[in-house]
Amino acid sequence: MDMSQYLEIFIDESKEHLQTINEQLLELEKNPEDLSIVNEIFRSAHTLKGMSATMGFEDLANLTHQMENVLDGIRNHKIVVTADLLDVVFSAVDDLEAMVNSIAEGGDGKRDVHEVVQQLKQIEKGEVPSFASETKQEAVNTAPALVQTYGEFEYNILQQSKEQGFYAYEIRVKLRADCLLKAARVFMVFEVLNQAGEVIKSNPPVEQLEEEQFDQEFIVTVVTKEPTEQIYERIMKVSEIEEVVVHAIDVDQFKSAQEVVPKETEVVAAQESEEVAVTVEKTEQKEKETAHKQAAANKTIRVNIERLDILMNLFEELVIDRGRLEQISRELNHPELHETVERMSRISSDLQNIILNMRMVPVETVFNRFPRMVRQLARDLGKKINLEIIGAETELDRTVIDEIGDPLVHLLRNAIDHGIEMPEVRRAKGKPEEGTVKLKAYHSGNHVFIEIEDDGAGINREKVLQKAINKGVISKQNVANLTDKQICELIFASGFSTADKISDISGRGVGLDVVKNTIESLGGSVTIDSEEGSGSIFSIQLPLTLSIISVMLVEIQHEKYAIPLSSIIETAIIKKEDVLHAHHQKVIDFRGKVVPLLFLKDVFEVPAVKEEEDFLSVVIVRKGEKMAGLVVDSFIGQQEVVLKSLGNYLTSVFAISGATILGDGQVALIIDCNALIK
């Protein structure tokens, strides 16, 4: 029976069950006596085991079965729930997640889980699990069997290298889950290995590694004269690497093993297909029995996101034609045509809302992974932390959801490491020992706000100022003019860190500048409110969608430009004599504030064809606390436009974020106000 047709459903449902297991394990830690939670975990694990066996992923089924045995022991009061026991079960869930991700990427779902299986078996027998310490020697010796396959050419290189006194190693490198620039880390590992010897092969191939088309792990085969320990130490010096396993290759042994493997796998495959067929019959019977129960509840349909992207693109073309029709209708001034176009505009607006809502995903898809991460960080740091999640049902465009995960991870780690104090410090301050971190999402207008609030130490104004002056972020002369809010926002400067010592959690001087840049690239903004001793609130403002935006159309000479409404405070017409000069810059007095002027015709080098007038048309735009006045020739009006990228050839055009096609077929460039204000 062809199982590939069920693969997508299997992957989606497996991820859902693993998420449930993760959430319920966290609940179990809070209420170790509550057997209903254990039953819930057991049900999810049991379903996952059945699905894995049916699909033929035996490693996945076996590990889940082992985990089931431990859960069964807890259910029957033979095993007591402890933090160490949960660490082992969480580790098993991590392995299961890695296997499912491997299957999703087209792999076979195989993984070396010998250690965690051993620990689960010890727990099942009532023994204390032996936690293998991550020493260099163990990392070198406990390597799995070979996982790369080699062609004749590669085998010859390995053979010749051995004859010339080189060692051959297969090295498995695992990056940390929160690694932001995976391709950069891969490049650094390859740089280290090329200094030590020569890289023969990598899995995935180099092209995929450069494109970041891999999960957290990759395998490299290298020939070198350096011993295993030195190779291990060299790679571990690269930051954001979680684990390195070095395995020496015996070339002769490998050659004979390679010749035998294909025949064995044919026999195994035949046996597996018979077992799968039997299991499928049983599952189909069960499905028929439960179908009528699920019919009432299951009113959703899974749609590939690519289809929604195609639908969105087609609709965007429709929006362009709608604008064209509206313009023709105005020019002809025909009442019936006018009426029809108005009706079409209303219907297409409703259609637009439906399509945008189809692309909306609840932020809980991102939030779900945080409770587990916070638990682990709290244990690593010896702190007590309660994570409260509010508004997880708030919806965001899928493209925004894909990008927002990493910035939120950084901000949460920052709140836990820098914000929340140690239990004894909190006690001395009269605070409860357990710190609270609130993660809150809500809609407001055309934006979604995500807030991360902690009741920790807040931001130390003096410490931030001192670091900023030492790093050259700000001069001593400018300190007096800064508000408390501006001082707090200094921590977003590149390379800024107030950590006293570098740790795995934070304090590498990388983080908040990356957070700010990522959020601004999504058309959003991030602000800080902090009270020393009481805590901090990081507030992120994001647009609901990135594809159709409201803009103010303006004209500069004979060229049309669009300025996003989300950046505009207001428009104004001012006399030329009201323009002042300060610090070699033209400025205006706008409601008591000095606002610098930017002449867009000079910025974009627009050829002059019209004479200058006595009045200036100015669009006042804002980014955070900073403002600027963009000088244009005339305002055309407000319009909804489709944001199109400029393509691969025009990726680095200054202050232009994209383009749109207007109703008359002209192209208008969309101005990136953030870049101009910088």
Buried (B, 14 or more C-beta within 10 A) or exposed (E): EEBEEBBEEBBEBBBEBBBBBBBBBBBBBEEBEBBEBBBBBBBBBBBBBBBBBBBBBBBBBBBBBBBBEBBBBBBEEEBEBEEEBBBBBBBBBBBBBBBBBBBBBEBEBBBBBEBBBBBBBBBBEEEEBEEEEEEBEEBBEEBBEBEBEBEEEBBEBBEEBBEEEBBBBBBBBBBBEBBBBBEEBBBBBBEBBEEBBEBBBBBBEBEBBEEEEBBBBBBBBBBBEBEBEEBBEBBBEBEBBBBBBBBEBEBEEBEEEEEEEEEEEEEEEEEEEEEBEEBBEEBEEEEEEEEEEEEEEEEEEEEEEEEBBEBBEEBBEBBBEBBBBBBBBEEEEEEEBBEEBEEBBEEBEEEBEEBBEBBBBBBBBBBBBBBBBBBEBBEEBEBBBBBEBBBBEBBBBBBBBBBBBBBBBBBBBBBBBBBBBBBEBBEEEEBEEBBBBBBBBEEEEEBBBBBBBBBBBBBBBEEBBEBBBEBEBBEEEEEEEBEBEBBBBBBBBEEBBBBEEEEBBBBBBBBBBBBBEBBBEBBBBBBBBBEBEEBBBBBBBBBBBBBBBBBBBBBBBEBBBBBBBBBBBEBBEBEEEEBEEEEEEBBBEBEEEEBBBBBBBEBBEBEEEEEEEEEBBBBBBBBBEEBBBBBBBEBBEEBBBBBBEBEEEEEEBEBBBBBBBBBEEEEBBBBBBBBBBE
